[in-house]
Amino acid sequence: MKQTKLGKGVSRPVTKYDDILNFFMAPADIPVRRLWELAKEYKVDRQISLSFLDLIIPVYHQMFKSLYNLKVTGLENIQVGKRCIISPNHSSWLDAQLIASILPQRAYFLAKKELLKMPVSGVMMELVGGIGIDREYVDATGLKKAMGLLKKNEHLVIFPEGTIPGEEDLTRDHMQSETGLLHGNSGAVLLAIKTQSPIVPVGIIGADEVLPPETFPKMESLPEFKNTQLKVAFGQPITYEKYYGKKISNEETENLTIELMKQIGKLAGKKQSAAQKKK
């Protein structure tokens, strides 16, 4: 099977979805990207983005409420007009749309740069606030943009797992016993310390049942239409004041990231192993 290099030694098999997407969407990608570049050039990209979000966010929100009886708790932990990093678990391609449809303030999403290169849909991701970042190397451009947004009191969504189990060659078997999630990347913690921003951990429950990765993007199975409820729980903000303005070691960073992942795992209803509970 063909492989698509993603960085950090991780590769995703090229699936039926990729071939179908390229066949139907690639011809339209060039004019769509050209139009988006023109919008940036004439500085109307933000207004187009906001207008588009005003149109689609209510549609998504109503869909999630009507079809999946969406239940949201802890939304008061997100303060409008004050910067924060929002860190949910990641188990489905529905996660970003779900979070965006709930938040009280327009948010930006940190995403692996490969997604923004996808035909047409990559432009759409950037249109709704996607910021591409290279996961293999230190991406100064992506990080600078993310830091700039936080300094302007924007909201930034970062999925610490970095990917969906099954979307790449990381399966559900790669879940860690202490969190019930994939290994967490430290970017959210480091960015929170650098910009003195709080992190709000978020647990998403049910999205992987509504749209599991085996269905999309792998297209290995058909979706199961069953009575699934979507739940999203926003936790208490986490701050790292004691580390502001100081050099933080790799060990400290890893420990803080593990603690963050534990909080996200609890909110997402993940069970810790008996050994971890004793610690």
Secondary structure, DSSP 4 states (H G I P E B T S, - for coil): --EEEEETTEEEE--HHHHHHHHHHHHHHHHHHHHHHHHHHTT-HHHHHHHHHHHHHHHHHHHHHHHH--EEE-GGGS-TTS-EEEEE---STTHHHHHHHH-SS-EEEEEEHHHHTSTTHHHHHHHTTEEEE-SSS--HHHHHHHHHHHHTT-EEE--TT-S-TTTSS--GGG--TTTSSPPPPSHHHHHHHHHT--EEEEEEESHHHHS-TTTTTT-SSPPP------EEEE---B--GGGTTS---HHHHHHHHHHHHHHHHHHTTPPPPHHHHH-
